[in-house]
């Protein structure tokens, strides 16, 4: 499904503009190119892209941090897991969409979002027509909120009245969890951030309290948490065991920390009556596409109710390198969206 960057365009083919990565490297590795328009196969659609979300995982892909892992792309490729726009063309056996309909995609491991035309699985695409949702907000928050719903219901099995701890509370992925957890009955939601300077970036989110990563263990003494959302890793991940309630679950959703994890053994988890559960939404939805739509509908209801609104910085598609630079420099208080 990934866009073939090696195929030459013929005179008969219409072309699209895209930002590509021809080799692993810094933000300057992103370059503008002209490519043939993708054509949808069975079960696929193409989208005239209006907005493309930029995330930390895009930076990992660009740098080659995940090279060699299953599903990780190798150059040349067009990055971008999530887009919003309007339906351009329908592939065979696709129903429920019409040409020109406003849509947003969930996280797709086929990538291709940094482009004027995006190829997507219809099963991982959600209509925005009835909701009237703003496309920039939709692409910024709906995929992450869908991830949060799947992670909390299918993996952590969050129960009503449980307490939740969210690391990296100001980050794009983590920011979707408070509203989703609250809708599922969480009684108390604590967030952690890397520094005091990041606390104001969470003011619009539904946290009950915020602490820095070096303070949360002491602050939560005597108040254990049941579910931990951890896209950070490193020292914060290891320290989390100290605040986990018996039969608590730690959701591993990424590794934004610059340091490696402190090794934990099975005996560490056994002695603490604890569980650590990994969840990567792209591969999961690839294998379980039927899970996408019900979860996305739950997330969309929260978005239309105004419970998922985030701060968004918009940059033109041609400034994708600047978007990556800002993310690496930790200068993004919400999410960055590329506009086409």
N, C-alpha and C positions, 0 to 999 in steps of 0.2 A: 504493500500500500504506500510505502514511502515514495516521494517524488523522485523520478529518475533524472539526476542532474547530468548524466553522461550522454543522453540522447540529444541529437541535434535537431533544431527546429527546421521544418520545411517551410516553403513559401505559403503553403495552404493552411498552415496552423496558426491560430491566434496565439498571442504571447501574453504572459503575465509578468509582473515585476515581483521579485522576491529578494530577501536578504539571506545569503547562504554562508555556510562555513565550509571552506575548502580544505582547511587543515586546523588541527587543534591549536589553541593559542589564546592570546588576550582579546579584549574587545575589538581590536583592529582586525581580527580574523573574520568579522562579519563584513560582507561585501554585497553590493547590489548587483543583480544579474537579471537577464531576461530569459524566461523559460517557456516551453510550450504549456498551454492551458492543460491542466489535468482533466481526464475524462472519467466520469463515475462508472464503476462496474456494478454488478448486481449487489443490491443492498447498500449502495453508496449514493451520496449526493455531492455536488460541488456548491461552494458558497462564495458569493462575492463578499470578500472580507471587508468589514468596516472597522473592526477592532480586534487586536490580538494581545492576549495577556502575556506578560513577561514574568517569569518566576526564577527562583534560585536554581531550580533543576536545569533551566536553560543554560545557566552559567556553568553548571557541572558538565553538561553535555559539550559545551563549547571548549572548555579547558581539557576535556578528555578524562576528567576525574572518575567517570564511571565506565571507561573503555574496558571492554572485555566482559562486562556483565551482560546477562541476558536482556535483550531489548534495548541496549544502549546503542545509539547510532554511531556510525563511523563516517568521516568526511568522504565525499561532499554530501551535505544535507541542508535542508531548510528547517530551522528550529521552530518551535511554537506548538504547544500542546492544546491550546484552547483559543477559539475565535468566536466572534459574533459577526453577523452580517445577514444577507438575504439569500434564499435558495436560488441558485443559478441553473442547475440541471439535475434531473433525477435519473438514477440508474435503474436497471431492470428490477422488478419486484419491490420497488419502494412505494409505499402508500402512506397516506396521512400527512403529506407535505404538498405544497403547491409552489410553483415558480414565483419568486418575489417575496415569499413569506419570511418574516424576521425570525432568526434562530440563533441559538448559541450551542456550542459543542461542549461536551465534558472532556476530561483529560484523555487524549488519544496518543498512544505510543507511536502512531504513524507520523506524528509531527506535521510540519508543513504550514504552520500558522503565520509565519512572517512573510506573507505573500498577498497579492491582490485577489487571488483565487485559491480556495482551500478545498482539498478533498477530505471527506469525512464519512464515517459510518453513520447511516441513518439511525441505527439503534442507539448511538451515543450523541444524538442531536435532539435538542429540546426547542419547541416552538415558543416564541415570545409574543405571538400575535394577540392572544386573549388577555395576557397579563399586562401588556403595554409597558413592560419593564424597559428601562434605559439600557441600551446594548452595552455601554461601557461598564455600568455597574454589574450587568448580568455576567459578562465575561470575567470580570474581576472577582466576583464572589460566588456565583452559582456553582462552578465546578468544585471549588474548595468546600462549599457547604454540602454538596452532594458527597464528597469524600468524608466529611465529618459525620454525616448521617449514617453512611455505610460502616464507618469505623466504629462508631458508638453502638450501633444496633447489631451488626453482624459479627463484630470481632470482640469488642469489650463487653457487649451485652449490658450496657448501662441500665440500672434499675432506678425506679423512682425513689427520691430521697437520698441518693448517693452524692458524695462530695467529689468534685473534679478539680484537678490541677493541670494547668496548661502552660507548658514552657514556650519561650519565644512568643509571648502573648501578643506582641505588636506585629508579628509577621503575617504575611498574606494568608498562609494556610491556617495557622493557629487562630487568627482573628475570626474565622468562621465558626469555631467550636462553641463559644459561649452561648450564642443564640440557639444553636442546635441542641446543645446539652440541656439548656433551660427548657426547651420545648419537649424534651424527653423526660423531664421531671427531676433534673439535678437540683439539689437543695442549696448548694454553695459552690461557687466557682472562683478559684484562686488562679492568678496568673503570675508568671515570672518574666522578667526582662533582663537584658544584659547590663543595663546601667540605669541610674536614676533619670537620666536624660530621656529614656524611652518611655517612661511612665505616662507623660502627657499624650503620647501617641495612642494610648489605649482608652482615653477618656470617653470616646463614643461607643465603646464596647461594653458588654454586660458582665463585667467582672465585679465580684464582691470585694476583692482586695488584690493588691499588687505588691510584689517584692522583687528585689534583684536576685540574680542567680546565686549569689554568695550569702544571702540572708534567709532564704525560704525555709531551710531546715530548722533553724532556730525559731523562726516566726510560727511555724506550724507544729511545734512541739506540743504534744498532748491533743492535737487535732488531726489525726491521720486522714488521708484521702483514699478514696476507693478506686478511682480511675485517673491515670496520668496520661496526658497527651504530650508526646515528646518528639518534636521535629528537630531538636537541637543536638542531643548526644553529648559525648565528652564527659567532663566532670559532673555536669548537671545530671546526666543520666544515672551515674553511679550513686550520687547523693540522694536520688529519689527514693531508693530503697528504705532510707531512714524515716520517711514520712508516709510510707504505704501501710494502709490498714490490712489486717489479715484477709487473705483471698483478694487482695487488690491486684489490679491489672495495669501494666504500663504499655501503652500503645507506641510502637516505634514507627514514626512516620517520615523520617529523614535524618540527615546529619549535617546541620548547618554550622556546628562548632568547628573551629579551626583545629582543635586538638582531637586526637584519637580517643575512642572509648577506653575506659579503664576496664580491663577484662573481668567478667563475672562468670562464675561457674554455675552449673546446675545445682550444686549444693547451696550456693548463696540464695537461690530462689526457693529451694526446698525448705531451708531453715526459716525463711521469712514468710512461708505460705503465699508466695507471690508469683505472678505470671508476667512474662514479657512477650508481647504479640506484635509481630511485624505486619504492616499493611501498606502495600503499594497499589494505589487505585488504578493506574494505567493497565498493568498486567492483569489485575483482578477483573476489570471491566472487559478486557479483551477476551478473557476466558468465560465471563459471566455477563454477557451484554444485556440479558433480560433483567438484571438487577438495576440497570441504570435509570430507566424511566421512572419507576416508583420512588426511588430515592430523590431524583431530581425534582419531581413534583412536590415532595415535602419541602425541599429546599426553596423552590420557587414560591411556595406559599409564604415562607418567612421573608423572602426578598420583597414581595409585593406588599407585605404588611409593614415594611420599613424597618425590619429587625436586623437586616444584614448589611446595611449601607456602610461602605468604607470610603476612606479618603483615596482618591485616585489622581495620579499625575499622568497626563497624556502627553505623548511625544509622537511625532510623525514616524512612519515606518522607516524612513531613511536614517533616523537617529537611533536605530536599534543598538549600536555600539555604545552610545551614551547611556541608554537604559541599563545595559549590562555593567557599565562602569559604576553607575550609581548604586546598583544592587551590591556589587563587590565592596564598595566603600561604605556600605550600610547607611546610605543617605536616603532611604525610602521609608517614610513613616506609614505608608499604606501599601498600595499596589501601583505598578507602572503598566499602562496600557498603550500599545502602539496604535495609532490611528491611520487609516488608509483613506 
